[in-house]
């Protein structure tokens, strides 16, 4: 009996030791991914196109993560990955002989599907290895966001070309070390809610300053999606503080007289490139929806026209397999419909948002977050279809989980 207990203790010790080593490996891979993404952001400005270095890193990281999940018998995200790739692949194979989808498009669509499902892999890795060691990931998150925000402010103040969000002289905007402009809105939404949770946890007003810098950095990107996010976020923040802290809420009224003191002519001059760029579309006869959605409405129209003209069948409408490579809209809701169909898309969104609610332990901020996330991803895209964002989203959910545990204690 004593030898059996001893064996159990040794087994538990070995398991703990292995998990500790794996925890360090995962942390190193997260650091490497962040470094490679930041390097890719600079190389994209130099070379004018996406660099393969970040993609290769992501593939290696994902393979290791999948191995660790399988090794630790965390099978659900693997089932999700295999299941959705299978139903979409079947839809693509049905029309492959019709030359609607060629082999290059087929594999590109699989890569896109993998990017969408990468969130489930990262989320389970983060919660398995860092649920009890969360501080190290919170530190990483806050350092990363400090770097993002400082790089955007430096780009704006010193007009650093490497940190610009758009081609030179095209539009105003800076993205710093964030890989693409489309990713800035997702990263800033996550950062806003992360620091809102920290404020809720500690009631320290320094986190309101962090929120302020995130909102200003979002403005400096010059992105319409970020401007929309800023408006939604301000309304949410005002409502939250009105209910929880009237002193802070009423202090926001100070912004009204301050608005009269601002040199708006100087502000308009800063955004002059963007205003001229936007006005040029009006001059060419485009409507307001084209301007607001950056032409994505035409992509949606093209998508529906292509679906009607080409020999797609009921399977595609229900379970996806449309040629996303040829018909991508950059609006997540429509792109997920193309890849997974109506039924597959509903199942995906159910699993996606259910995971957020479950892992956050139904923390109060998760519902407004999901509301804003869904609207912005539908209008702007590249929030769900993205391989960079999942690590930050998973850490935000870990913070929600952390605050919820403390509130319940």
Secondary structure, 3 states (H helix, E strand, C coil): CHHHHHHHHHHHHHHHHHHHHHHHHHHHHHHHHHHHHHHHHHHHHHHCCCCHHHHHHHHHHHHHHHHHHHHCCCCHHHHHHHHHHHHHHHHHHHHHCCCCCCHHHHHHHHHHHHHHHHHHHHHHHHHHHHCCCHHHHHHHHHHHHHHHHHHHHHHHHHCCHHHECCCCCCCCCECCCCCCHHHHHHHHHHHHHHHHHHHHHHCCCHHHHHHHHHHHHHHHCCCHHHHHHHHHHHHHHHHHHHHHCHHHHHHCCHHHHHHHHCCHHHHHHHCHHHHHHHHHHHHCCCCHHHHHCCCHHHHHHHHHHHHHHCCCCHHHHHHCCCCHHHHCCCCHHHHHHHHHHHHHHHHHHHHHHHHHHHHCCCCCHHHHHHHHHHHHHHHHCCCCCCCCHHHHHHHHHHHHHHHHHHHHC
